[in-house]
Amino acid sequence: MTNEQKRFQNAVRAAGCIVCHGEGVDSPAEIHHILSGSRRLGEDYVLGLCQIHHRGLINTPEAVSRHPWRREFEARYGTEMELLEKTRELCGEHPE
């Protein structure tokens, strides 16, 4: 990972969960790597998600976790690429 990628991921973590942010809630984030099939797109394609929205294993009216419910997650909160765009805007990044 390059220093620029580390800086970006630190900014993503510091910004908090992008889903919670959209709901007006401030919550800590962990890094979620966006996948294409079963492969990571790279260190520049990451979202900040709280534990519940990332890997909380829940699918309720209150929240959906990305793992393992990608379709339901994206239907409710937007595609991962849409969330990446919002993440980059929030962190002051510009798409490549």
C-alpha positions as CSV (number, residue, x, y, z in Angstrom):
1,M,0.0,0.0,0.0
2,T,1.3,3.4,-0.9
3,N,1.6,6.3,1.5
4,E,-1.2,8.1,-0.4
5,Q,-3.5,5.0,0.0
6,K,-2.7,4.9,3.7
7,R,-3.5,8.5,4.0
8,F,-6.8,8.0,2.2
9,Q,-7.8,5.0,4.3
10,N,-7.0,6.9,7.5
11,A,-9.3,9.8,6.2
12,V,-12.0,7.2,5.5
13,R,-11.8,5.8,9.0
14,A,-11.8,9.2,10.5
15,A,-14.9,10.2,8.5
16,G,-16.8,7.4,10.1
17,C,-19.4,5.0,8.6
18,I,-20.7,6.4,5.3
19,V,-24.1,4.8,5.8
20,C,-24.6,6.2,9.3
21,H,-23.3,9.6,8.0
22,G,-26.1,9.6,5.5
23,E,-28.6,9.0,8.3
24,G,-27.2,11.8,10.4
25,V,-25.4,9.6,12.9
26,D,-21.7,9.7,13.7
27,S,-20.2,6.2,14.2
28,P,-16.7,4.8,14.0
29,A,-15.7,3.0,10.8
30,E,-13.6,0.1,9.7
31,I,-12.4,-0.4,6.2
32,H,-14.5,-2.3,3.7
33,H,-12.8,-3.2,0.4
34,I,-15.1,-3.1,-2.6
35,L,-15.0,-6.4,-4.5
36,S,-15.4,-7.3,-8.2
37,G,-16.5,-10.9,-8.0
38,S,-14.4,-12.2,-5.2
39,R,-11.4,-9.9,-5.8
40,R,-10.6,-6.5,-4.2
41,L,-10.6,-3.6,-6.7
42,G,-7.6,-2.2,-4.8
43,E,-6.7,-0.1,-1.9
44,D,-8.3,3.1,-3.4
45,Y,-11.7,1.4,-3.5
46,V,-12.7,1.3,0.1
47,L,-15.6,2.4,2.2
48,G,-15.8,3.3,5.9
49,L,-18.5,1.1,7.5
50,C,-19.3,0.6,11.1
51,Q,-19.3,-2.9,12.4
52,I,-23.1,-3.3,12.1
53,H,-23.2,-2.1,8.4
54,H,-20.0,-3.9,7.5
55,R,-20.1,-7.4,9.1
56,G,-22.8,-7.3,11.7
57,L,-24.7,-10.2,10.0
58,I,-28.0,-8.5,10.3
59,N,-30.8,-7.8,7.9
60,T,-33.6,-6.0,9.8
61,P,-35.9,-3.0,9.1
62,E,-33.4,-0.9,11.1
63,A,-30.1,-1.9,9.3
64,V,-28.6,-4.3,6.8
65,S,-25.0,-5.5,6.9
66,R,-22.9,-5.5,3.7
67,H,-21.8,-9.0,4.6
68,P,-23.5,-11.2,3.6
69,W,-26.4,-9.2,2.2
70,R,-24.9,-7.2,-0.6
71,R,-28.1,-6.9,-2.7
72,E,-30.2,-5.8,0.2
73,F,-27.5,-3.4,1.4
74,E,-27.2,-1.7,-2.0
75,A,-30.9,-1.6,-2.5
76,R,-31.3,0.3,0.8
77,Y,-28.2,2.5,0.9
78,G,-26.9,2.8,-2.7
79,T,-24.4,0.8,-4.7
80,E,-20.9,0.5,-3.3
81,M,-19.6,2.7,-6.2
82,E,-22.2,5.4,-5.2
83,L,-21.1,5.2,-1.6
84,L,-17.4,5.4,-2.7
85,E,-18.2,8.6,-4.6
86,K,-19.8,10.0,-1.4
87,T,-16.9,8.8,0.6
88,R,-14.4,10.5,-1.7
89,E,-16.4,13.8,-1.5
90,L,-16.6,13.6,2.3
91,C,-12.8,13.0,2.5
92,G,-12.0,15.7,-0.1
93,E,-10.8,13.2,-2.7
94,H,-11.3,13.3,-6.4
95,P,-11.9,10.2,-8.5
96,E,-9.0,9.1,-10.6
